[in-house]
Every structure is written in structure tokens, then in C-alpha cells.
Amino acid sequence: MTVPWRGLHFGLGLLEIGRAWGFNPSPVPDDEQAKAFLHGAYEAGVRIFDTAPSYAWSELRFGAFLRELTAEQRASLVVATKFGESWDFEANQPVLDHSYDALMSSLDESLRRLGRIDILQVHRSTPEVLRAAGTIKALEAAKAAGVRIVGASVKDLESVEIGCTNELFQILQIPYNRRNQAMRPAIARAQETGRLLFTNRPFAEGELLQAEDRNQAVRDCFAAIRETPFDGAILAGTRSVDHLKQNLAAFHE
């Protein structure tokens, strides 16, 4: 397998523009605030964005932002989303469904919202889900529909091994930070088998940033992840342009 890009990049997780989340959750922004944040992120140099249908308003708002970009600007971005978990706006809660029909319905809706998907991951996957014929069929359909890279967001090493031994899976996403390194073997396995890797929760949902010097805490978090090199991105989420700029500065030090 040929890795689509080399080196480690910064990616922006978009959960916080869709619903409340994290160690000390902030109020969810409205449409205009989310739009201003996304334009601020683009202007700050962010080019990798990660969203999901289960992030409530996130994918809808990100899609609206994408429609405001020129074709050239849109082509400069990597748009990543997921399927397997959606959001029930009436019940205000996520809905997990990995059936083939649900996956295909989610894919169709995400393509409608986003226009084009560069990376599609199976959300909240398990070994059973990754082995299911319906999952494989849906991922193959996604590739046929023009999705460049498909893979899975995983939290266990068995799922990592499945993703690293099936050529259909080109990317894995794992939780990883200086406090939680249970998935560290996944980094080496992804490198060995030529997979891209996204790591999420670099700040442990914000808990690792509860320090007097936030900038130093961010630097320490990124440094801990960089100790094991890989090709892909560290996804760091926020809804604040100021915090985003601090994160970017620390990442590029």
C-alpha cells in the first residue's frame, strides 16, 4: 500500500462546533459562530478537518462552510468524516447502527452535506463490525463513489490488526495522549503496514490542559505523541480561534 502522504500533520477535530463535549464543555456555538470559527481555522492554515454525523450540528455546519469556498480553496482541504453512528436531534443523543443499509444512508447524506469526502472511517467500530460483510460492502461502495481513503476509528488492538491486514483499510484513528498510551502498539503496526494514522484526544478531552501555562501544556501533549513517529495527523479539537492558533503554534515548534 502506498501512503497518500508522509510525515505528521495537524488536523482539526470538529466535534465542539456540533455538540457539548470534553472535560469542561463550553456552550455549543450557533451557526454564525461556527462559520466564523471555520473561516478562522482556514485562515490560520488548517487543511485537515475531521467531522462525523454523530457530532450533531458539526457536519451540517462544516458542509455550509465548504460551500462558501472557491473550488481552489476546497481542493486544498482534506475532508474526513465517518459512518456507523448518527445523531438523533429529537432525543439529543447518538444512535449506533452499523448495518449495511444504515451505513449507505449515512454515506449518501454525508456526500450531500459535504459535496466530496476524502477520508471515510467506520465510527465506533469493533472487531465484529470490521469483519462484517455489510461493513466491507459499504466501504467498497464508498470507494466506488469517489471516497479516496477508507478506514476505521478504533479503540482496541484487535481492531487495529484487522485494519492492518485487510488492504481495503487505508487509515486508522485511535485515542492517544501522554496519559493514555494503551494504543501505542497501533502506531508501530500502522507504520509497518503502510497505513495512515489519525490520533485523537491529544489533550484527554481538555483535562491535560488544566495547567497555569496552557501553552506549555499543549507543547507537552504534542511532544508526547511525537515520541513515536507516524504518517498522518494529530487531531486536536476546539471551538476557539485563539486556542486553535496556540495549538498550531505549539504543534509547529
FENKA-V261882 format. One record per residue. N is the residue number from 1. SS is DSSP state (a for helix, b for strand, c for the rest). PSI is psi in degrees with one decimal (none if undefined). OMEGA is omega in whole degrees, 0 to 359 (NA if undefined). Layout:
n:N ss:SS psi:PSI omega:OMEGA
n:N ss:SS psi:PSI omega:OMEGA
This chain:
n:1 ss:c psi:136.8 omega:177
n:2 ss:c psi:122.7 omega:178
n:3 ss:c psi:128.5 omega:184
n:4 ss:c psi:-27.8 omega:174
n:5 ss:c psi:160.0 omega:181
n:6 ss:c psi:154.6 omega:176
n:7 ss:c psi:176.3 omega:183
n:8 ss:b psi:131.2 omega:184
n:9 ss:b psi:166.3 omega:176
n:10 ss:b psi:133.9 omega:175
n:11 ss:b psi:149.3 omega:182
n:12 ss:b psi:117.7 omega:173
n:13 ss:b psi:133.2 omega:190
n:14 ss:c psi:21.0 omega:180
n:15 ss:a psi:-39.7 omega:188
n:16 ss:a psi:-11.7 omega:173
n:17 ss:a psi:1.0 omega:182
n:18 ss:c psi:-39.4 omega:181
n:19 ss:c psi:163.4 omega:181
n:20 ss:c psi:141.3 omega:184
n:21 ss:c psi:152.9 omega:170
n:22 ss:c psi:179.1 omega:184
n:23 ss:c psi:-40.9 omega:179
n:24 ss:c psi:77.7 omega:190
n:25 ss:c psi:139.2 omega:175
n:26 ss:c psi:161.5 omega:175
n:27 ss:c psi:143.9 omega:180
n:28 ss:c psi:131.3 omega:180
n:29 ss:c psi:157.0 omega:174
n:30 ss:c psi:-177.9 omega:185
n:31 ss:a psi:-45.3 omega:183
n:32 ss:a psi:-39.3 omega:178
n:33 ss:a psi:-39.9 omega:178
n:34 ss:a psi:-41.4 omega:179
n:35 ss:a psi:-44.5 omega:180
n:36 ss:a psi:-39.2 omega:179
n:37 ss:a psi:-44.9 omega:182
n:38 ss:a psi:-40.9 omega:176
n:39 ss:a psi:-37.7 omega:177
n:40 ss:a psi:-37.8 omega:178
n:41 ss:a psi:-43.8 omega:179
n:42 ss:a psi:-45.3 omega:181
n:43 ss:a psi:-28.2 omega:179
n:44 ss:a psi:-10.2 omega:176
n:45 ss:c psi:4.3 omega:178
n:46 ss:c psi:133.2 omega:180
n:47 ss:c psi:-6.5 omega:176
n:48 ss:b psi:120.2 omega:182
n:49 ss:b psi:134.7 omega:181
n:50 ss:b psi:121.1 omega:181
n:51 ss:c psi:-171.9 omega:179
n:52 ss:c psi:150.4 omega:176
n:53 ss:a psi:-30.8 omega:182
n:54 ss:a psi:2.1 omega:175
n:55 ss:a psi:24.9 omega:177
n:56 ss:c psi:-112.6 omega:187
n:57 ss:c psi:-7.0 omega:189
n:58 ss:a psi:-54.1 omega:184
n:59 ss:a psi:-38.8 omega:177
n:60 ss:a psi:-46.2 omega:182
n:61 ss:a psi:-37.9 omega:177
n:62 ss:a psi:-40.2 omega:177
n:63 ss:a psi:-41.3 omega:178
n:64 ss:a psi:-39.9 omega:177
n:65 ss:a psi:-44.6 omega:181
n:66 ss:a psi:-35.4 omega:180
n:67 ss:c psi:-15.3 omega:178
n:68 ss:c psi:-9.0 omega:181
n:69 ss:c psi:156.1 omega:172
n:70 ss:c psi:164.9 omega:178
n:71 ss:a psi:-38.0 omega:180
n:72 ss:a psi:-42.9 omega:178
n:73 ss:a psi:-44.6 omega:180
n:74 ss:a psi:-37.8 omega:181
n:75 ss:a psi:-19.9 omega:181
n:76 ss:c psi:-8.6 omega:186
n:77 ss:c psi:153.6 omega:167
n:78 ss:b psi:116.2 omega:181
n:79 ss:b psi:115.3 omega:180
n:80 ss:b psi:134.0 omega:173
n:81 ss:b psi:-171.7 omega:187
n:82 ss:b psi:169.6 omega:168
n:83 ss:b psi:159.3 omega:185
n:84 ss:c psi:-21.7 omega:175
n:85 ss:b psi:128.3 omega:180
n:86 ss:b psi:-172.4 omega:181
n:87 ss:b psi:127.6 omega:176
n:88 ss:b psi:104.4 omega:184
n:89 ss:c psi:-28.9 omega:179
n:90 ss:c psi:-44.8 omega:180
n:91 ss:c psi:-12.3 omega:180
n:92 ss:c psi:49.7 omega:181
n:93 ss:b psi:157.8 omega:179
n:94 ss:b psi:154.4 omega:178
n:95 ss:b psi:119.5 omega:181
n:96 ss:b psi:126.0 omega:179
n:97 ss:c psi:108.1 omega:181
n:98 ss:c psi:16.4 omega:176
n:99 ss:c psi:155.5 omega:181
n:100 ss:a psi:-45.5 omega:181
n:101 ss:a psi:-40.9 omega:180
n:102 ss:a psi:-40.3 omega:178
n:103 ss:a psi:-44.1 omega:181
n:104 ss:a psi:-38.4 omega:177
n:105 ss:a psi:-41.8 omega:179
n:106 ss:a psi:-43.1 omega:178
n:107 ss:a psi:-46.3 omega:180
n:108 ss:a psi:-43.3 omega:181
n:109 ss:a psi:-40.2 omega:179
n:110 ss:a psi:-38.9 omega:176
n:111 ss:a psi:-37.8 omega:178
n:112 ss:a psi:-41.3 omega:182
n:113 ss:a psi:-41.1 omega:191
n:114 ss:a psi:-18.3 omega:180
n:115 ss:c psi:-46.2 omega:178
n:116 ss:c psi:141.9 omega:178
n:117 ss:c psi:126.8 omega:179
n:118 ss:c psi:-38.7 omega:180
n:119 ss:b psi:129.4 omega:177
n:120 ss:b psi:127.4 omega:182
n:121 ss:b psi:143.4 omega:172
n:122 ss:b psi:121.9 omega:185
n:123 ss:c psi:141.7 omega:177
n:124 ss:c psi:48.5 omega:184
n:125 ss:c psi:161.3 omega:176
n:126 ss:c psi:167.2 omega:176
n:127 ss:a psi:-39.7 omega:181
n:128 ss:a psi:-42.0 omega:179
n:129 ss:a psi:-42.9 omega:183
n:130 ss:a psi:-24.2 omega:178
n:131 ss:a psi:-13.1 omega:186
n:132 ss:c psi:138.7 omega:180
n:133 ss:a psi:-36.6 omega:180
n:134 ss:a psi:-37.2 omega:178
n:135 ss:a psi:-47.9 omega:180
n:136 ss:a psi:-43.2 omega:180
n:137 ss:a psi:-40.2 omega:180
n:138 ss:a psi:-39.5 omega:177
n:139 ss:a psi:-39.6 omega:177
n:140 ss:a psi:-38.4 omega:178
n:141 ss:a psi:-37.1 omega:178
n:142 ss:a psi:-43.1 omega:177
n:143 ss:a psi:-41.2 omega:179
n:144 ss:a psi:-27.6 omega:180
n:145 ss:c psi:-0.6 omega:175
n:146 ss:c psi:-0.3 omega:176
n:147 ss:c psi:127.5 omega:186
n:148 ss:c psi:-43.8 omega:189
n:149 ss:b psi:129.9 omega:178
n:150 ss:b psi:153.4 omega:181
n:151 ss:b psi:-147.5 omega:186
n:152 ss:b psi:148.3 omega:170
n:153 ss:b psi:120.3 omega:190
n:154 ss:c psi:158.9 omega:180
n:155 ss:c psi:10.1 omega:180
n:156 ss:c psi:153.4 omega:186
n:157 ss:a psi:-24.8 omega:175
n:158 ss:a psi:-41.6 omega:177
n:159 ss:a psi:-37.6 omega:176
n:160 ss:a psi:-44.8 omega:182
n:161 ss:a psi:-39.1 omega:177
n:162 ss:a psi:-46.1 omega:180
n:163 ss:a psi:-28.7 omega:183
n:164 ss:a psi:-4.2 omega:180
n:165 ss:a psi:-1.7 omega:175
n:166 ss:c psi:118.3 omega:186
n:167 ss:c psi:-17.2 omega:179
n:168 ss:c psi:-33.7 omega:183
n:169 ss:c psi:119.5 omega:182
n:170 ss:c psi:-13.5 omega:183
n:171 ss:b psi:146.6 omega:173
n:172 ss:b psi:147.8 omega:175
n:173 ss:b psi:132.1 omega:184
n:174 ss:b psi:151.9 omega:169
n:175 ss:b psi:134.2 omega:183
n:176 ss:c psi:129.6 omega:176
n:177 ss:c psi:179.6 omega:187
n:178 ss:c psi:-17.1 omega:177
n:179 ss:c psi:-33.8 omega:182
n:180 ss:c psi:99.7 omega:181
n:181 ss:c psi:27.0 omega:180
n:182 ss:c psi:-29.4 omega:183
n:183 ss:c psi:14.0 omega:182
n:184 ss:a psi:-39.5 omega:178
n:185 ss:a psi:-23.6 omega:180
n:186 ss:a psi:-29.8 omega:182
n:187 ss:a psi:-48.9 omega:178
n:188 ss:a psi:-39.2 omega:181
n:189 ss:a psi:-40.5 omega:178
n:190 ss:a psi:-41.5 omega:179
n:191 ss:a psi:-42.6 omega:181
n:192 ss:a psi:-35.5 omega:187
n:193 ss:a psi:7.4 omega:174
n:194 ss:c psi:26.7 omega:177
n:195 ss:c psi:147.1 omega:166
n:196 ss:b psi:153.9 omega:179
n:197 ss:b psi:130.9 omega:168
n:198 ss:b psi:132.0 omega:170
n:199 ss:b psi:140.5 omega:178
n:200 ss:b psi:175.6 omega:181
n:201 ss:c psi:47.1 omega:180
n:202 ss:c psi:-23.9 omega:181
n:203 ss:c psi:14.1 omega:181
n:204 ss:c psi:52.7 omega:179
n:205 ss:c psi:26.4 omega:178
n:206 ss:c psi:-11.8 omega:183
n:207 ss:a psi:-33.4 omega:181
n:208 ss:a psi:-2.9 omega:180
n:209 ss:a psi:8.0 omega:180
n:210 ss:c psi:62.2 omega:182
n:211 ss:c psi:160.5 omega:181
n:212 ss:c psi:-37.7 omega:180
n:213 ss:c psi:94.0 omega:182
n:214 ss:a psi:-41.0 omega:182
n:215 ss:a psi:-41.9 omega:179
n:216 ss:a psi:-37.0 omega:178
n:217 ss:a psi:-40.7 omega:178
n:218 ss:a psi:-44.1 omega:179
n:219 ss:a psi:-42.3 omega:180
n:220 ss:a psi:-39.6 omega:180
n:221 ss:a psi:-46.1 omega:179
n:222 ss:a psi:-39.3 omega:181
n:223 ss:a psi:-38.9 omega:180
n:224 ss:a psi:-35.9 omega:180
n:225 ss:a psi:-36.2 omega:181
n:226 ss:a psi:-12.5 omega:181
n:227 ss:c psi:-28.8 omega:178
n:228 ss:c psi:101.6 omega:186
n:229 ss:c psi:146.9 omega:174
n:230 ss:c psi:165.2 omega:177
n:231 ss:c psi:122.0 omega:181
n:232 ss:b psi:-132.7 omega:185
n:233 ss:b psi:149.2 omega:167
n:234 ss:b psi:119.6 omega:179
n:235 ss:b psi:121.1 omega:179
n:236 ss:b psi:123.5 omega:183
n:237 ss:b psi:149.7 omega:174
n:238 ss:c psi:168.3 omega:172
n:239 ss:c psi:8.0 omega:182
n:240 ss:c psi:125.0 omega:178
n:241 ss:a psi:-38.2 omega:179
n:242 ss:a psi:-46.3 omega:178
n:243 ss:a psi:-37.4 omega:178
n:244 ss:a psi:-44.8 omega:180
n:245 ss:a psi:-38.1 omega:176
n:246 ss:a psi:-42.6 omega:180
n:247 ss:a psi:-44.5 omega:180
n:248 ss:a psi:-43.4 omega:180
n:249 ss:a psi:-42.4 omega:180
n:250 ss:a psi:-38.7 omega:180
n:251 ss:a psi:-38.3 omega:186
n:252 ss:c psi:0.8 omega:178
n:253 ss:c psi:none omega:NA
